[in-house]
Amino acid sequence: MRQPPEHLDLFPTPISQYNLSFLDLNKISEIIKQVKVEPHDLLGNSDSSYGTEFTILYHDQLKFLKEELDNCLQEYTQRVGLEDVEIIRSWFNNMTTGKSIKLHRHEGSVISGAFYIKVSDNSVPLKFKSPVYQHKMLDMFITPTQYTCPGFDLKPISGQLVLFPSWLEHETDAECGERVVISFNTFYKPIKND
């Protein structure tokens, strides 16, 4: 009698979502409104602190937020088997109607994150591009599955943190509402010599 097959889902791309809506999102909004912004081309000239304030999560008033994000990063790295990381750069973006994010990845980073402070009900999804789809030269798909999709759309909500590998390309369509998001990059923590 033939044994049942063993199916291996190899080379997964780990994306994690954390519900941090218990945090005081209004307080965070008020704090970041004090930070200088300028238009950013990658974001359709939306207001961003990317070029002016590249370490927003290191502000004393946001220490409580950074601690929560650090806890989520530690859980993520343990789950996927990575060395510990720390936030090295962080900024916020204010996307308004008609603005979009061009397809990009985060160079020089291990894990990237997006923490959604304010998201309209009609806001567009964050679109992740499949890293393997371009290699499927002859596949003829009959059913949409996790193996056949060219990408994945993730609908953000206020208070949500999304962590993903920095090499994973992502974008958005033109915004239909408004979204305020803190984004960040990470790198491996220095090894301590005892």
Disulfide bonds with the S-S distance in Angstrom:
none
